[in-house]
Amino acid sequence: MNLRRIAAPGLACAGLACAALAGCATTPDTERLEVTVRETEIAFAHTLAARDFVAFQAFLSADAVFLSGDETLRGRAAVAAGWRPLFDGPVPPFSWQPDTVRVLATGDLALSGGPVTGAKGQPLGRFSSVWRRERDGRWRIVFDHGEAPCPCRPTP
């Protein structure tokens, strides 16, 4: 009796069933992930408010790219160096809060965005950030872009 011939179809079916179940089991819960990314963005913003430069750096992906005006900072070290002066002094120069968070169906990339306000609460603009869930399971920022308020014309 050839056990290979008997066992192979059964193993193949079991393998397909496991793959199908694994696919169902690993479908990301995007709503839960959006809550996690929102909390991560809030914690990231808190690093500036708390004047905690070391904690700020922990949120940066190694290959992060930050765009601000005409300046592009590439890599964790360059972003950290560019942002270091913002942590000087007792009062943060600005703050931000996400009002939008979306996660891809794959559960590995997210977009956050929201208003940026000055130290006295005045509107300064908006930010958009892209977060990636990295191998250790933590969300880290890979792209960040701040924009000044729109010089929009008043509606007639």
C-alpha atoms as a printed R data frame, in Angstrom:
    type eleno elety resid chain resno       x      y      z
1   ATOM     1    CA   MET     A     1   0.000  0.000  0.000
2   ATOM     2    CA   ASN     A     2   1.341  3.406 -0.972
3   ATOM     3    CA   LEU     A     3   0.733  5.739  1.987
4   ATOM     4    CA   ARG     A     4   1.997  8.691  0.016
5   ATOM     5    CA   ARG     A     5  -0.820  8.299 -2.508
6   ATOM     6    CA   ILE     A     6  -3.450  7.960  0.236
7   ATOM     7    CA   ALA     A     7  -2.148 10.733  2.517
8   ATOM     8    CA   ALA     A     8  -1.284 13.325 -0.159
9   ATOM     9    CA   PRO     A     9  -4.873 14.259 -1.147
10  ATOM    10    CA   GLY     A    10  -5.898 14.504  2.503
11  ATOM    11    CA   LEU     A    11  -2.916 16.685  3.354
12  ATOM    12    CA   ALA     A    12  -3.567 18.877  0.361
13  ATOM    13    CA   CYS     A    13  -7.189 19.402  1.428
14  ATOM    14    CA   ALA     A    14  -6.125 20.084  5.002
15  ATOM    15    CA   GLY     A    15  -3.542 22.556  3.739
16  ATOM    16    CA   LEU     A    16  -6.137 24.393  1.650
17  ATOM    17    CA   ALA     A    17  -8.534 24.496  4.593
18  ATOM    18    CA   CYS     A    18  -5.814 25.896  6.847
19  ATOM    19    CA   ALA     A    19  -4.875 28.495  4.243
20  ATOM    20    CA   ALA     A    20  -8.511 29.511  3.857
21  ATOM    21    CA   LEU     A    21  -8.999 29.743  7.615
22  ATOM    22    CA   ALA     A    22  -5.734 31.612  8.047
23  ATOM    23    CA   GLY     A    23  -6.869 34.119  5.454
24  ATOM    24    CA   CYS     A    24 -10.038 34.716  7.411
25  ATOM    25    CA   ALA     A    25  -8.232 34.818 10.720
26  ATOM    26    CA   THR     A    26  -5.649 37.340  9.547
27  ATOM    27    CA   THR     A    27  -8.037 39.816  7.925
28  ATOM    28    CA   PRO     A    28  -7.189 43.057  9.717
29  ATOM    29    CA   ASP     A    29  -9.847 44.795 11.768
30  ATOM    30    CA   THR     A    30  -9.354 48.216 10.165
31  ATOM    31    CA   GLU     A    31 -11.630 49.996 12.657
32  ATOM    32    CA   ARG     A    32  -9.564 48.702 15.582
33  ATOM    33    CA   LEU     A    33  -6.347 49.571 13.745
34  ATOM    34    CA   GLU     A    34  -7.615 53.099 13.054
35  ATOM    35    CA   VAL     A    35  -8.144 53.556 16.786
36  ATOM    36    CA   THR     A    36  -4.595 52.319 17.388
37  ATOM    37    CA   VAL     A    37  -3.131 54.649 14.768
38  ATOM    38    CA   ARG     A    38  -5.133 57.594 16.185
39  ATOM    39    CA   GLU     A    39  -3.743 56.813 19.652
40  ATOM    40    CA   THR     A    40  -0.246 56.527 18.184
41  ATOM    41    CA   GLU     A    41  -0.565 59.900 16.425
42  ATOM    42    CA   ILE     A    42  -1.811 61.506 19.656
43  ATOM    43    CA   ALA     A    43   1.095 59.982 21.594
44  ATOM    44    CA   PHE     A    44   3.496 61.222 18.899
45  ATOM    45    CA   ALA     A    45   2.084 64.759 19.199
46  ATOM    46    CA   HIS     A    46   2.376 64.508 22.976
47  ATOM    47    CA   THR     A    47   6.157 64.076 22.678
48  ATOM    48    CA   LEU     A    48   6.448 67.700 21.502
49  ATOM    49    CA   ALA     A    49   4.039 68.949 24.160
50  ATOM    50    CA   ALA     A    50   5.949 67.036 26.856
51  ATOM    51    CA   ARG     A    51   9.290 68.234 25.403
52  ATOM    52    CA   ASP     A    52  10.406 64.578 25.165
53  ATOM    53    CA   PHE     A    53  12.816 64.415 22.236
54  ATOM    54    CA   VAL     A    54  13.883 60.820 22.958
55  ATOM    55    CA   ALA     A    55  10.264 59.622 22.811
56  ATOM    56    CA   PHE     A    56   9.730 61.612 19.587
57  ATOM    57    CA   GLN     A    57  12.518 59.703 17.859
58  ATOM    58    CA   ALA     A    58  11.002 56.331 18.793
59  ATOM    59    CA   PHE     A    59   8.017 57.085 16.529
60  ATOM    60    CA   LEU     A    60  10.212 57.657 13.458
61  ATOM    61    CA   SER     A    61  10.764 54.885 10.950
62  ATOM    62    CA   ALA     A    62  14.396 54.447  9.942
63  ATOM    63    CA   ASP     A    63  13.539 55.636  6.422
64  ATOM    64    CA   ALA     A    64  11.135 58.437  7.389
65  ATOM    65    CA   VAL     A    65  10.681 61.388  5.028
66  ATOM    66    CA   PHE     A    66   9.374 64.697  6.389
67  ATOM    67    CA   LEU     A    67   8.412 67.521  4.029
68  ATOM    68    CA   SER     A    68   7.985 71.054  5.248
69  ATOM    69    CA   GLY     A    69   7.840 73.878  2.736
70  ATOM    70    CA   ASP     A    70  10.758 73.411  0.356
71  ATOM    71    CA   GLU     A    71  12.725 71.291  2.817
72  ATOM    72    CA   THR     A    72  12.828 67.478  2.732
73  ATOM    73    CA   LEU     A    73  14.353 65.545  5.609
74  ATOM    74    CA   ARG     A    74  15.240 61.943  4.765
75  ATOM    75    CA   GLY     A    75  15.904 59.277  7.393
76  ATOM    76    CA   ARG     A    76  15.433 59.102 11.155
77  ATOM    77    CA   ALA     A    77  18.664 60.981 11.922
78  ATOM    78    CA   ALA     A    78  17.893 63.872  9.544
79  ATOM    79    CA   VAL     A    79  14.302 64.202 10.785
80  ATOM    80    CA   ALA     A    80  15.486 64.135 14.395
81  ATOM    81    CA   ALA     A    81  18.159 66.763 13.686
82  ATOM    82    CA   GLY     A    82  15.660 68.963 11.847
83  ATOM    83    CA   TRP     A    83  13.110 68.750 14.655
84  ATOM    84    CA   ARG     A    84  15.559 68.998 17.579
85  ATOM    85    CA   PRO     A    85  15.294 72.817 17.876
86  ATOM    86    CA   LEU     A    86  11.502 72.520 18.232
87  ATOM    87    CA   PHE     A    87  12.039 70.780 21.584
88  ATOM    88    CA   ASP     A    88  14.042 73.669 23.057
89  ATOM    89    CA   GLY     A    89  12.334 75.911 25.581
90  ATOM    90    CA   PRO     A    90   9.470 75.255 27.950
91  ATOM    91    CA   VAL     A    91   6.604 75.869 25.490
92  ATOM    92    CA   PRO     A    92   6.108 73.909 22.275
93  ATOM    93    CA   PRO     A    93   5.890 76.149 19.200
94  ATOM    94    CA   PHE     A    94   2.862 74.261 17.866
95  ATOM    95    CA   SER     A    95   0.675 71.217 18.390
96  ATOM    96    CA   TRP     A    96  -1.391 68.909 16.224
97  ATOM    97    CA   GLN     A    97  -4.325 66.569 16.570
98  ATOM    98    CA   PRO     A    98  -5.622 63.969 14.113
99  ATOM    99    CA   ASP     A    99  -9.144 64.448 12.790
100 ATOM   100    CA   THR     A   100  -8.788 61.803 10.071
101 ATOM   101    CA   VAL     A   101  -7.301 58.307 10.271
102 ATOM   102    CA   ARG     A   102  -7.638 55.559  7.653
103 ATOM   103    CA   VAL     A   103  -5.926 52.166  7.425
104 ATOM   104    CA   LEU     A   104  -5.427 50.087  4.281
105 ATOM   105    CA   ALA     A   105  -7.350 46.816  4.122
106 ATOM   106    CA   THR     A   106  -3.982 45.033  4.413
107 ATOM   107    CA   GLY     A   107  -3.557 46.606  7.859
108 ATOM   108    CA   ASP     A   108   0.032 47.700  7.297
109 ATOM   109    CA   LEU     A   109  -0.257 51.344  6.158
110 ATOM   110    CA   ALA     A   110  -2.286 54.202  7.561
111 ATOM   111    CA   LEU     A   111  -2.949 57.846  6.817
112 ATOM   112    CA   SER     A   112  -3.572 60.438  9.511
113 ATOM   113    CA   GLY     A   113  -4.207 64.129  9.181
114 ATOM   114    CA   GLY     A   114  -5.523 67.111 11.016
115 ATOM   115    CA   PRO     A   115  -5.044 70.693 12.131
116 ATOM   116    CA   VAL     A   116  -1.815 72.229 13.390
117 ATOM   117    CA   THR     A   117  -2.170 75.084 15.862
118 ATOM   118    CA   GLY     A   118   0.314 77.566 17.264
119 ATOM   119    CA   ALA     A   119   1.306 77.985 20.891
120 ATOM   120    CA   LYS     A   120  -1.641 80.359 21.423
121 ATOM   121    CA   GLY     A   121  -4.113 78.115 19.597
122 ATOM   122    CA   GLN     A   122  -4.052 80.009 16.293
123 ATOM   123    CA   PRO     A   123  -4.457 77.876 13.144
124 ATOM   124    CA   LEU     A   124  -1.140 77.259 11.402
125 ATOM   125    CA   GLY     A   125  -2.135 74.650  8.831
126 ATOM   126    CA   ARG     A   126  -2.693 70.939  8.425
127 ATOM   127    CA   PHE     A   127  -0.536 67.855  8.584
128 ATOM   128    CA   SER     A   128  -0.733 64.574  6.713
129 ATOM   129    CA   SER     A   129   1.208 61.545  7.897
130 ATOM   130    CA   VAL     A   130   1.658 58.019  6.605
131 ATOM   131    CA   TRP     A   131   2.266 55.338  9.211
132 ATOM   132    CA   ARG     A   132   3.605 51.819  8.617
133 ATOM   133    CA   ARG     A   133   3.148 48.868 10.937
134 ATOM   134    CA   GLU     A   134   6.685 47.553 11.179
135 ATOM   135    CA   ARG     A   135   7.990 44.059 11.901
136 ATOM   136    CA   ASP     A   136   7.880 44.581 15.651
137 ATOM   137    CA   GLY     A   137   4.153 45.426 15.369
138 ATOM   138    CA   ARG     A   138   4.622 49.119 16.215
139 ATOM   139    CA   TRP     A   139   3.304 51.906 14.019
140 ATOM   140    CA   ARG     A   140   6.045 54.274 12.900
141 ATOM   141    CA   ILE     A   141   5.779 57.342 10.751
142 ATOM   142    CA   VAL     A   142   7.258 57.056  7.254
143 ATOM   143    CA   PHE     A   143   5.973 60.271  5.610
144 ATOM   144    CA   ASP     A   144   4.924 63.570  7.106
145 ATOM   145    CA   HIS     A   145   3.856 66.722  5.327
146 ATOM   146    CA   GLY     A   146   2.790 69.981  6.883
147 ATOM   147    CA   GLU     A   147   1.006 72.656  4.879
148 ATOM   148    CA   ALA     A   148   0.213 76.263  5.674
149 ATOM   149    CA   PRO     A   149  -3.434 77.274  5.800
150 ATOM   150    CA   CYS     A   150  -5.069 77.629  2.448
151 ATOM   151    CA   PRO     A   151  -5.234 81.245  1.283
152 ATOM   152    CA   CYS     A   152  -8.747 80.522  0.097
153 ATOM   153    CA   ARG     A   153 -10.906 83.234 -1.365
154 ATOM   154    CA   PRO     A   154 -14.096 84.002  0.517
155 ATOM   155    CA   THR     A   155 -17.168 82.493 -1.027
156 ATOM   156    CA   PRO     A   156 -19.497 85.039 -2.662
